[in-house]
Amino acid sequence: SSKLSLQRAVFAKEIVDCAHSCGFVDTRDYLLPFVKTLSDDHESLVRSALALNYSDLAGFLQQADPELGYVLVRDRLVPILVDRIRRETAFEVRKCVIQALANVSMHLKQSDREKVVFSDVMALADDHGPDTDRESAVHLLLGLAEGFPPEMVDGYVVTQLKMMATQDSNVRVRKAVATILTDVIPFSDVRRSVILHTFHQLAADPECGVRKQCAMKLRSLCENVSKQAIANDCFPLLLRLVGDASKWVRMEALKQIGYVVALVGPDHFADEMAKLFVTTCTDHMSSADTSAVEICYHGAFTFPGVVQAAGKQRWTMFQNSFRALCRCEIRTRKAIASSVHEIAAVLDDELENDVTLISAVEAFLVDAQEIQTAVVKPAAHVIALCSTAVQRRVLNSIVKIEGTPGQWRLRVAVASALPDLAKSIVAPGKQVSEEAVDLVWSCLVPLYIKLCRDQCAEVRNASAKSSAGVLRAACAELDGQARDGAPGGPTELSDRSKRLLMHMRAFARRRETAKAGYNFRDRMVFICVCDSLIRDPLWKTTFCRYFAKPLARLASDGVRNVSTLWARTMAPHVRPAGLLKDHPDMVNAALELKKGEDREARSLLATVQPIGDEVQPDPAQLADIDSGDEEGFPEWDFVSAGTGGSERGSFQGENELLEEVEVPSEETEDNRVDLSGRRDTPMPSVHLSALERVLMPAQDSGDVDPDADEEDGPKPDEESVQVRTQAKKGEAAAQVAAEEDARHAEEFEEECRKAAEEAAREKAQREAAAKAAAEAAEEERKRAEQADGAPIESAGDDGVGDKPTEAGGATPTAEQATEQAADMTTEKADEAAAGEAAAEKEVAEQAAAVEKETAAEKEAAVEKEAAERAEAEKAQAEKAADEQEAAEKEAAEKAQAEKEAAAKE
């Protein structure tokens, strides 16, 4: 009853919540009278807000009291709705009330629905009533058809709609019938032919608006009739509408060609349909008219369905139209790019011999960003049917588009498509060639590592989620270890698999030294990588063997973001029903983090319980990740950290693993190295030492007197002393890090040797058991022969137990392991020296560039000063000229005044 319409609208919007708060009795006594008042409100905003809540209010009344609430809905709420439909003038409000009445009628009994609602609807459809009533009745008939039995739909609804379609004089009523007629077909039983005939009559209506509405509903008609009816009735109707006299009817019919032809199916497809579709696409591609653009877009959207209905034997008929659609505007190209995998599935084994589709995919990969994003994932399914050479070509194109600066959404799409790309090259369960495996290692693995170190968090997260798919394709032996019950124990890792594992575990390292690249973002990526492996059932074993301990140590990380992400990500896995509920390291780490000060972590890990009384959290096992028990990590040298690109920090060393990652070789404005470092990325020691040698040449300590004045010899200033001190500290830290890496390498090789020995031991045990069984069988045979009196053969005649085991010969000795560790240490030292030389060269180039830039700035300053001086002189000359002109003018005026005075006298 408020005078403010906004308050009344808010009350109408909250009336259902108010009913739940008040209860059934108060709603019946106080709220229902307000419903009648608000339904007659003079503001359409209030009536619209109330119309959206009629259905929910009816549901509350029937749930609160099924008997009395049902009576209230039937006797009080339904009459309000019918009366509101008759008297409503606002189209949107009437539309909402019609939908509300249809919904409310679904909760009524069949008899009440026919007596109360249907009788009112038939009264609205009376010929003598207003046009709006008959239009509303059409939409109500569709809503009632959903709850009526098929015989009632055929007897009343279809009959009434047919009469209104053919006899009503109002165009809006006939358009409304054309709009809802095809939606009544699913509820009809025996009169579908009548509906189809009525639709044909509406398609021949004198008013072009009715015919246009029929053209727009052709797709809905074909979805609700049989394939034979589409070919015999709908397609001829489509041809008639395509040739209509009205342009608007023709445009709408041309948009529906692809949908109708695609729904025909292979059994009823005809060449005439293909020719019509191809002609429509090629004729309108060169037109800039808006309707022509829409026609091409709908053709591209339905192109895969049309090709699927036509079959691969008719693909040659569609090649020209396919090329034409690939040259249309960007929205049409995007529709084609998103569906190339569906077309490739139709061609199947003939795709290798057809260059049209492959060339289109390659063209899309160098198109606009929107097209590239759309085609990346479908391209993975396309190359699964191609040869390795085509796969390499497409993958190289994907690697190139990934490096485009500033397009993080494109890199997210590439990172999300990595599992599909890997699966297309190395299909699970099939024989894999060495060439395919090399393709994975040369293209996908470097791309995966590069995206894991991207500057955008969304890209890093998407790449981390793809870890299981990429590792499965790259490391087949890890896939074998992941399968529970795999015979033969742990599989020996290849060298590149070891390097990949070391690189993945390097993400979990925390360095306090001047070593770039290992920061908290990498540790967060490592957590997401482990989450991907845990959720993959085939990789849970691999995770427990190689990544569990580093991940458990990150729970005690000093960076709040890392520990919080650990709790948020691992909480579902370490709970009593989680996948890692029985893993002691992970559960202990969660319990230790649960005791910390982070309230969010405590809330997330509240349900984590110890595995048993004998398992207690051990803080010693949750120490920092650099405290020991780590594999050997390669020595990385920081190269560049650009802005806007896909790499936050590129690394050298492991050239076999990262051979496809491009590193800027020249210093430009975009890839210049920030010598000051970032807040979370300290400056490498190799850069500090090289910078000292380039910018501050060393002097012989014997020629410098520390007590001499500045005139006798230059003293190092305070800044130089700080730089040299920092450089020395950095060199010492780098030496310590190198020693740690060497020790980690030895420990990693020792673990590998132990794993191989364990495998050999298990195999030896199996062979011993087999030998014992053979000896027992031999004893039984001897006893049987003795009982029969037959000669007894020696146990060694068949050679059982005398063959050496194969696993024993594959076990490395301690000398071999020591020699391998020494080789790895030497190799890392060589890589460190090469990295230092490269850094020195780079810093020298940077110093030269800085010097050149300084000289250019000085020259520019001198030129600017000369220009300013010339400008000042010019201004002074102009001022003097103005003063002289003013003096001459004043003298002339004075002379003129004297002349006039003389003439007056």
Disulfide bonds with the S-S distance in Angstrom:
none
